[in-house]
Amino acid sequence: MLTAGQILQLIRNGTCRTRKELIAYTGLSRSTITERVDRLIEAGYIHESGVGISGGGRPPSVLDIDATNRVVLVADLGAGHARVALTDLAARPLVEEHSEIRIDRGPKVVLSWVRRAFQRLLDRSGRPSDQVCGIGLDLPGSVDHASGRVIRSFLMPGWDDHPIGQGLREAFDVPVLVENDANAMAFGEWWSSWRRSRSLILIKVSTGIGTGIVLDGRIYRGVEDAAGNIGHVRLRESDDRVCTCGSRGCVASLASGHALASDLGRQNSREVVRLVQAGDPTAIALTQEAGRTVGIVLATAVSLLNPAVLVLAGDMAETGEHYLTGIRESVYRRSLPFTTRNLEIVTSSLGDRAGIVGTAVLVIDHVLSPAAVDAALASPPTTNVV
């Protein structure tokens, strides 16, 4: 027999919108459906948002997720930036804040800033902390999804094995999810624009290079939570440029924003973007060549996974078509025609908000999962259902 949490999923994914549809779809009795639905309404998970088409008699009430009753706090942390947001349960941002803060300052400094920023968001929105039902963070490193600890990151000294969620759980007493930034961005792009596609690969090129993979609506993380590390595929072992991982000739040491900045005598990838946007011919040529280099590895990924969509995100997505053109050249030249026949190769539609959206949706999926909802409904009534 379906639980209230499973009934919620049928409403949330649009399979059933009324009590009558739930009865017909599940085969459960009217009294059972009424009991499940009433519990979900009383707990604030769903509400009656209108009336449906009548098949005779009084029009049925339409059931929908109550997206405003609870909120989610999320943080998108990059090598040199941090963006935090408070969203509702439809992943719509209520308030946001952005800061230039380097992640290599260490977990104590950065996470202290995140906690303070979260409180500022709540204060600005007028939302009490007991409406927060989940927290999510994405980071530029490999993350043990089960424990929420960083496994390995070459951009984040001092973060390995740090208990990231511990301090945040002490402050808010809600589930804390930690995700790799490229994974979060890939999921955000898929959820926002490509949900009809079975597979998507996102390549994030900013200071470093990372990749997120979505297969059949789920993030593919790999056995060791290390899927997507194409930035450390070695292409030119004789190259004298040393990558952050310590090897030579890695894709990241040849084609990342940091590599381009070094080649152009600039400080960071943002300066490279400004040069390209200003029409600097040397910057444009190097950017296109970097795209071709990344495209070599992506051609292999396309042959292996045959994705529907390939998304370029991060700073290099802001170079117009230049980096993307290089990627397309290599992918189309090195892949079998039938694997690219329907392949979409595009820049991010969400821009610098992809991580925020993806992380928010991952948290929302978690707190509205059947197991989480049923556990909350089984708990004694409190002001916070999680």
N, C-alpha and C positions, 0 to 999 in steps of 0.2 A: 504494500500500500504506500502511495506517495506521501512524503512528509510535507509539512508546511514549507520547508526550505526548497523542496523540489517543485512545489506549486509556484513559489516565487519565481523560479527560473523560467517556467512556462510563460509567466506574465512578462518577465523582464525581456525575454528574447522574442516576444511577439507571437508565440505559438498560440496562446489563448488570451483573449482580452476581456471576457465576461465570465460570469459564473456558469452560464449555460454552456459556453464553449469548453470550460474546464470539465464539466460533467461529461460532455460528449467525448472529449479527448481521452480522459483518464478512466472512464467507466466507474468512477466513484459515485456514491450516492449524493443526493442533494444536501443532506444533512452533514455529511463529511466535508464536502467542499465548503459549505457555509461556515463550518467550524474552523477550517484551515484559513479561509479568507478573512474571517472576522479577527482571528488572532494576529494575522499579518497587518490588518488595518489598525488594530489596537496598539500594536507595537511600533507603528509608524513606518513600516516598510512599504506599504502601498496605500493608495487612496482611490476614491472614485472620482474620475476626472471628467466625466461627461456621459453621454448616452450613445448606445450603438444602434444599429439598424434593427428595427423590430420585425419579427417574423409573425406578428399577430399579437395583440395585447400591448401591454406597457413596454416601451423600449428598455432594453437592459442597460444597467450601469456599466461603464467601461472602467476596467481596473488598470492602474498604472503605478509605476514605481514613484514613491514620494521622494523626489530627488533633493528636496530642500530641507528635510528634517534633520539630516546629519551632514557632516562635512569631513573632508580629508585634507591633511597637510602633506605637501610634497616638496622635495628639494632636488634640484638638478645641479650637480656639482661637476664642474669641469676643471681643467688644469689651472685656469686663471680666472674663473668666474663662478658665481653661485646665483641661482634663481630659485626663489621659493614661491609657493602659491597655496592659497586656500581654495578648494573647489567643492562644488556640490556633488551629489552622487550620479550626475550625468557628465562628470568631468568638466563642467563649466567653471572657469575661474571667477572667483568672487573678488579677490584681491591678490596682487602679486608684488614682489620686490626683487630687485636685481642688484648685485654688487660685484665689484672686481676684487676677488680674494683668491689668493693662490692656494691650491690644495696641498702643495708641498710644505705649507706652514705646520702641517700635522693635524691629527684628529682632534686633539684637545682644543686648539684654537678654532678650527673650522666648525666643529660640531657645537661649540659654545655659541658661535655666531648663528648657527642654524636654530638652536633653541630660542635665542633671543628674537630672531626674525620671525619664528613661528608665533611667538607671543605678540609681536607687533601686528601680525596679520589678524590675529583674533581680536585684538584691541580695535584695530581700524574697522573691522567688519561688524563689531558689536556682538560677535558670537561667543557664547560661553565655552570653556574648554570641555565641558561634559558633552558637547555636541560632536566632538572629534571622535570618529570611530576607527580611524586608521591613519598611519603615517608611512610614507614611502620616500626613499632616497635612491638616486642613481649616481654612480661613481665611475671614473675612467679606469677601471681595473677589473680583473676577474674576481667574481664574487661567489662564495659558497652559498647557494640559494637557500639551503636548509638552515644554516646557522646565521646568515647575514654578515659574515666576516669576509674581509678582503683576502683572497688567496694570494694574489700577486699583482702588483702594478709597478711599472717602471717609472710612472709619473708621480707616485704617491709614497715617498719614503716615510716610514714610521706607521703606516696604516695596516701593514700585513698582520692579520689575525686580531686586529683591534675589535672589541665588542661594540660595534657601532650602535646597535639598537638599545643597549642597556640604559644609557642616560636618558634617551628619549622616552623609553617605556616608564622610567621612574617619574618623568615629568608629566606624562599624559596617560599612562596605564592603558594603552591600546596596542594592537599588533603593529609591528614595525617591519616593513619589507625593504630589503636592500637589493639593488639590481645593478648590473653593468649598464653604463650609459648608452652604448650602442644598441643593446637589447631593448632598453626602454624606448629609445627613439624609433627603432624599427616597429615596435608594437604600437606606438603612438601613430606612426604613419599608416600602418595597416588598419588600425581601428578607425582612423579619421577618414581615409580616402580609398582603401583597397580591400574592404571586407569581403567583396565578392571574389577576390583572388585567393587561391589556395596557398600561394607561397610568395614571399617577398624577402629580398636581401637589401639591407641598408649598409652603405659604406660611409662612415663618418671620418672626414679628413679635416682635422684642425691642428692642434699642436702635434698629436700623434695620429694613428690610423686604427680604427676599430670597426668591427662588423657585427651587425645584428641579423639574425635569421628567424623568420616566422614561417612555420610550416603548419598548414591546416589550422590556423588560428591560434597556435601556441608558439611560444619562444622555444627555439631549439638551443639548448645550452651545452650539450655534449656530456660525456661521461664524467669528466672532471670539471664541469662548469667552465670550460675554456674554449668552447667553440667560437669562431669568429676572429681569432688572432692572426689575420692575414698580414697585418703590419710587420710581423716578424718572420714572414717567409723570406728566405734568403735567395736573392736573384743573382747577385754579382759578388761572389765570395772574394774576388780579387780587389774589390773596391776598398779604398782606404778610409771611408767614412764609418765611424763606429756608432752603432745604434744604441739607444738607451738600454737595451737588453744585454749589451756587451759584445754582440756579434757584429760582423761587418757585412755590408751588402744587403741588409734587410730592406724590404719595401719602405718601411717608415723612415729609414735613414736616407732614402733616395727621393721619396715623393710626398712626405708629410708637409704640413704647414711649417713645422720647425726646420725641416731640410731646405725648403724653398727660401725661408727667411735667411738662413745661413748663406745660401748661394747668392742671395741678393744683398747681403750685408745689412739686413734688417733685424729687428729685435724679435718679432713674433709674426704669426700667421695673419693677424689683423692688418699689419702693415703691408703684407704681400697683397691682400685683397684690395687695399686702397690703391696700390700701384697698378694693379690690373684694371681696376675700375677707371683709373685716370688714363689708361691707354698706353702704359709703358711697354714698349715692344719686347724688351728683354724679359720682363716679368710675365708677359703673355706667353712668350715662347716656352719659357721654363715651366709655366703652369700647364700648358698643353702637353708637354713631354712628361710631366709628372702624372697627368691623367692617363697617358698611354702606358706608363709603368704599372700603375695600379690596375689598369685594364687587363694586363697580362695575367695577373692572378685571378681577377674576377672572371676571365674567360674560362678558367678551370672550374671555378665555382658554378658558373652557368652550365657547363657541361655535366657537372656532378649532380646538381639539384634541379636544373631546368625550371628556374623560378618564373613567375609571371611578371614580376616587377623588380627592377634594380633602382634603388634610390640613393642619390648622392646628397649627404647632409654635412653639417659642420661648416667651418669658415670657408672652405674651398667651394662650397655650393653657391657662395655669393660672388664668384668670379664670372658671373654670367654663364655663357656656354663654354668657356675656355677649358676648364678642367673636365667638364662633362664630355666635351667633344673628344678629348684625348681618350677617355674611357671607352666611348662608343667605337672609336677607330680600332682599338685593340680587341674589344669584345667581338665585334662583327667580323674582324679579320681572322681571329683565332678560334671561333666557335663554328660548329656545323650549322648550316643555314636553318635547318628545321628546329634547332633549339632556340634560335633567336627570332623565329618567324613572327611570334606574337609577344615578344619580350618588350616591355615598356622600360626605357632607361630615362629617368627623370630626376629633377632636383626636388628636395624636400618641399612639401606643401605647407608644413607647419613651421619651418625655419627654426629659430632658436627656442621655440616652445615645444618641439617634438618630445624632448625628454620629460617635460612637465606633464604633458598629456598622457604619454605612455605609462609613466609611473603612477599617475592618478588612476588610470583605468585598471592597472594591475592591482592596486590596493582595493579599489571598488569591487573587482571580481572576487577578491579574497574575502572581504567582509560581507558580501552578499552571496557567497557560495552556500549551497544547501547545508553543509556541515556547520559553518559558522552561524547561519541563521537558526538552525535547529538547536544548537548549543545555547544561543542567546535566549531563545524562547523558553528553553528548559530551565534557565537560571532564574533566581528570585528577581522580581521587578527592581530595577535601579534606574537612575537618571541617565545612565549610559549603557546601551545594550551590548557592548562588546566586552 
